[in-house]
Amino acid sequence: MPFLAHTSLFRTGLLAAAVCATAALASASGDPPHWGYDTLASPAQWAGIAPACAGPQQSPIDLWSSDIKHGARSALESDYQDTRFEVINNGHTLQATPQPGGAKTITLDGETFTLAQFHVHTPSEHHVDGKAHDMELHLVHTSASGKVAVVAVFFDVGKPNNALGELFDRTTAELSQPGERIRLYAPINPARLLPDHSRVVHYTGSLTTPPCTEGVLWNIEMEPQTLSRQQLDALRSVFPHNARPIQSFNKRTLIDEPAAP
C-alpha cells in the first residue's frame, strides 16, 4: 500500500503526520530511513524504523469469505475523468501522480476524497481465502478532514490491460532505476482501472509501508482485472516482489457492498 512521496499529500492531517513521522526517523546525515521487502530493512524489521508497523490494525490482511458480513452501507461512488499522470520509480513501486485538471474523486459514506496517486504491488498484498493475485493496484485518496481512503484492485494474467498499456510499455526502458520519472503521453481515466461490476469489501487498516499509519479506509474490489504476461513481466523486471506479508486480522470487521447490477 501506499508509499507516500512528497506530493499534495502534505495537505492532509493524517498524511502530514505520517510524513513527519518518516522525516523524524531520518538518519543524522539527513537521508531518509531505508526499508525494503527482502533484505534491506525487510518487513520484519519495519517496527524498528516506524513503531506503528507493530500496531493492532495493520494491512494487508487475508480476506476470508467466512469473515465478510453483509451490511447495509452507502455504495462507493466515483467521479473520474481523463487525467494525465506523472510516474516515478520511487525505489519501492511505480507511483503515478495526477496532474491538475479533470475530476478524480470518490465519495464514501457521504465524504469526498480526492485521488492523490496510484501505485502497484506484485504479487497482491491482500489475499482472498488464502490466495494472492498477480498484482494489486492502490488508488490512494485523501479528504479535506485528513482521512485516507484506498481503492484496491486485483489483477491476474489474461488479456492485456489497455489503460496501463503505455505505463508498462515504458517501464523497462524508462523507469528501471529509482528516481527515474516520465509523463505519460496519453491520459488515463481512473474509472478504467476498476472492474465494471464488482463486490466491494470495506475495512479499516493501515498504510502497508512505513510509517504504517493506521486509520486507513480500505475498499477492496473483489472482481480482478487482467493484464498480460508481458505487462506483468515488465513490472517484475523492476520490482520482482514488493508486497508486505499478511498481517494479523485481530477481529476486524469486513463489510461488503454488493456488486452493481
matplotlib code that plots the C-alpha trace (Angstrom):
import matplotlib.pyplot as plt

x = [0.0, 0.8, 4.4, 3.7, 6.0, 6.4, 3.2, 0.0, -0.5, 1.2, -2.1, -3.9, -3.6, -3.2, -0.7, 1.1, 1.6, 2.8, 5.3, 6.6, 7.0, 9.1, 11.2, 11.8, 13.2, 15.9, 19.5, 21.9, 23.1, 19.6, 18.9, 15.5, 15.5, 15.9, 13.5, 12.7, 10.9, 13.6, 17.0, 17.4, 15.2, 12.7, 9.1, 10.1, 12.3, 9.9, 8.7, 12.3, 12.0, 8.4, 6.7, 3.2, 4.2, 3.6, 0.1, -3.1, -4.8, -2.1, -2.6, -2.7, -4.9, -6.4, -10.0, -11.7, -15.2, -16.4, -15.4, -17.3, -20.5, -23.3, -24.1, -26.1, -23.9, -23.9, -22.2, -18.7, -19.2, -16.6, -16.3, -13.3, -12.4, -9.4, -6.3, -2.7, -0.2, 3.5, 5.1, 8.1, 10.1, 10.4, 12.5, 9.6, 7.0, 5.8, 3.8, 1.6, 0.6, -2.3, -1.7, -4.2, -7.4, -10.2, -12.5, -10.8, -12.8, -14.7, -17.5, -17.5, -20.2, -21.1, -17.5, -15.5, -11.9, -9.6, -7.1, -3.6, -1.7, -1.9, 0.8, 1.2, 2.4, 3.3, 2.1, -1.0, -0.7, -4.2, -5.2, -8.6, -9.3, -5.6, -4.6, -2.8, -3.4, -0.7, -0.8, -2.7, -3.2, -3.9, -5.8, -4.9, -7.4, -7.4, -10.3, -10.3, -10.7, -7.4, -8.8, -7.2, -9.3, -7.7, -9.5, -7.6, -7.9, -6.6, -5.1, -4.4, -2.6, -5.0, -5.8, -3.6, -4.7, -5.2, -5.4, -2.0, -0.5, 1.7, 3.0, 4.1, 5.4, 7.8, 8.7, 11.8, 13.5, 12.5, 11.6, 14.1, 16.1, 15.0, 14.3, 13.5, 10.2, 8.1, 5.0, 2.5, 1.6, -2.0, -4.4, -5.9, -9.4, -9.1, -12.5, -10.9, -8.7, -11.8, -13.9, -17.3, -19.4, -17.6, -18.4, -16.5, -15.3, -14.6, -12.4, -10.2, -6.5, -3.2, -0.6, 1.3, 4.6, 6.5, 5.2, 2.3, -0.1, -3.5, -7.0, -6.9, -10.3, -9.8, -12.2, -11.3, -12.7, -13.1, -13.5, -10.0, -9.0, -6.5, -3.0, -0.9, 2.1, 4.3, 2.9, 3.4, 7.0, 7.8, 6.8, 8.6, 11.8, 12.0, 10.2, 10.3, 8.5, 7.1, 4.3, 4.1, 3.3, -0.2, -0.8, -2.9, -6.7, -7.3, -11.1, -11.7, -15.0, -15.3, -18.4, -19.3, -21.1, -23.0, -21.9, -23.7, -26.3]
y = [0.0, 3.5, 4.7, 8.4, 10.6, 14.4, 15.5, 17.2, 14.6, 17.1, 18.9, 16.3, 15.9, 12.1, 12.0, 15.1, 13.3, 10.2, 12.1, 14.0, 10.6, 9.4, 12.5, 12.2, 8.7, 10.1, 9.4, 12.1, 12.7, 13.9, 10.9, 9.2, 5.8, 2.8, -0.1, -2.8, -6.1, -8.8, -7.8, -4.2, -3.4, -6.1, -6.1, -8.0, -5.0, -2.2, -1.8, -0.7, 2.0, 3.0, 1.7, 2.0, -1.0, -3.2, -1.8, -3.8, -2.7, -3.3, -4.0, -6.1, -8.9, -12.1, -11.6, -14.8, -15.2, -16.5, -13.2, -10.9, -9.5, -8.4, -4.9, -2.1, 0.9, 3.5, 2.5, 3.7, 6.3, 7.6, 10.7, 10.2, 11.8, 11.5, 12.6, 13.0, 11.3, 11.6, 8.3, 7.9, 4.9, 5.8, 2.8, 0.8, 0.9, 2.7, 5.7, 7.7, 11.2, 13.0, 16.4, 19.3, 19.1, 16.5, 15.1, 12.5, 11.9, 9.2, 9.6, 7.2, 7.5, 11.0, 12.3, 13.3, 12.0, 13.3, 11.0, 11.7, 8.9, 5.3, 2.6, -1.2, -4.2, -7.7, -10.1, -8.7, -7.5, -8.6, -12.3, -13.8, -17.0, -17.7, -16.9, -14.0, -12.4, -11.5, -7.7, -5.2, -1.5, 1.0, 4.3, 6.5, 9.3, 11.9, 14.1, 17.6, 16.3, 14.4, 10.9, 8.4, 6.0, 3.5, 1.6, -1.6, -3.5, -7.1, -8.1, -11.6, -12.6, -12.7, -10.1, -7.0, -4.0, -1.1, 1.6, 0.6, -0.2, 2.8, 2.7, -0.9, -0.4, 2.3, 0.7, -1.4, 1.4, 4.5, 3.5, 0.8, 2.9, 4.7, 8.4, 8.0, 9.6, 10.1, 11.9, 9.6, 10.9, 9.6, 10.4, 7.7, 7.7, 6.0, 4.5, 2.2, 0.7, -0.5, -3.6, -2.9, -4.9, -5.9, -6.6, -4.2, -5.2, -2.4, -2.5, -0.2, -0.8, 1.0, 2.1, -1.0, 0.7, 2.7, 4.7, 2.1, 4.8, 3.3, 4.6, 4.0, 3.2, 0.3, -0.5, -3.8, -4.5, -8.3, -8.9, -9.0, -7.1, -8.6, -7.7, -9.6, -11.8, -9.3, -6.4, -8.3, -9.3, -5.6, -4.7, -7.6, -6.8, -3.7, -4.9, -8.7, -8.6, -5.5, -6.8, -6.7, -10.0, -10.6, -9.1, -10.3, -10.0, -9.1, -9.5, -6.6, -6.1, -6.8, -5.4, -5.9, -3.7, -5.9, -5.6, -3.0, -4.5]
z = [0.0, -0.4, -0.4, 0.2, -1.8, -1.3, -3.1, -2.2, 0.5, 2.8, 2.9, 5.0, 8.7, 8.8, 5.9, 7.1, 10.4, 8.6, 6.5, 9.6, 11.4, 8.4, 8.5, 12.2, 11.5, 9.1, 9.9, 11.2, 7.7, 6.7, 4.4, 4.8, 6.5, 4.2, 4.1, 1.6, 1.1, 1.0, 2.5, 3.4, 6.4, 5.4, 6.7, 9.9, 10.8, 9.9, 13.5, 14.4, 11.8, 12.4, 15.7, 14.2, 11.9, 15.0, 15.6, 16.0, 12.7, 10.2, 6.5, 4.3, 5.6, 4.2, 3.2, 4.2, 2.9, 6.2, 7.9, 5.5, 6.8, 4.5, 5.9, 4.7, 3.8, 1.1, -2.1, -3.1, -5.8, -8.1, -10.3, -12.6, -15.9, -18.2, -16.3, -17.2, -14.9, -14.0, -13.0, -10.8, -9.7, -6.0, -5.1, -3.8, -6.6, -9.7, -8.4, -10.7, -9.6, -11.3, -12.9, -12.5, -14.4, -14.7, -12.0, -9.8, -6.6, -4.8, -2.3, 0.7, 3.4, 2.2, 2.4, -0.7, -1.3, -4.0, -5.8, -4.7, -6.5, -7.6, -7.4, -7.9, -5.9, -7.1, -6.0, -4.5, -0.9, 0.2, -0.2, -0.7, 1.0, 1.4, -2.2, -3.7, -7.1, -9.6, -8.9, -6.8, -7.7, -5.0, -5.8, -2.8, -1.9, 0.8, 2.2, 3.4, 7.0, 6.7, 6.2, 3.8, 1.6, -0.7, -3.5, -4.2, -7.5, -8.1, -11.4, -12.9, -16.1, -19.0, -21.7, -21.9, -19.8, -22.2, -19.5, -18.2, -21.6, -22.0, -18.4, -18.8, -22.3, -21.0, -17.6, -18.6, -20.6, -18.7, -15.1, -14.2, -11.7, -8.5, -9.2, -12.9, -13.9, -17.0, -18.0, -19.8, -23.2, -23.1, -20.2, -18.1, -16.8, -13.4, -13.9, -16.5, -13.8, -11.9, -12.7, -14.2, -11.7, -8.6, -5.0, -2.7, 0.8, 3.3, 6.4, 8.5, 8.3, 7.7, 5.2, 4.1, 4.1, 6.8, 8.6, 8.6, 9.9, 10.9, 10.3, 6.5, 5.0, 2.6, -0.2, -1.9, -5.4, -5.3, -9.1, -10.6, -13.7, -16.2, -17.5, -20.0, -19.0, -20.8, -18.8, -15.5, -16.6, -17.3, -13.7, -12.2, -14.1, -12.0, -8.8, -8.6, -5.2, -3.4, -1.3, 2.5, 4.2, 5.5, 8.9, 11.9, 11.4, 15.1, 14.9, 12.5, 10.7, 7.0, 5.4, 1.7, -0.7, -3.3, -6.9, -9.0, -11.4]

ax = plt.figure().add_subplot(projection="3d")
ax.plot(x, y, z, "-o")
ax.set_aspect("equal")
plt.show()
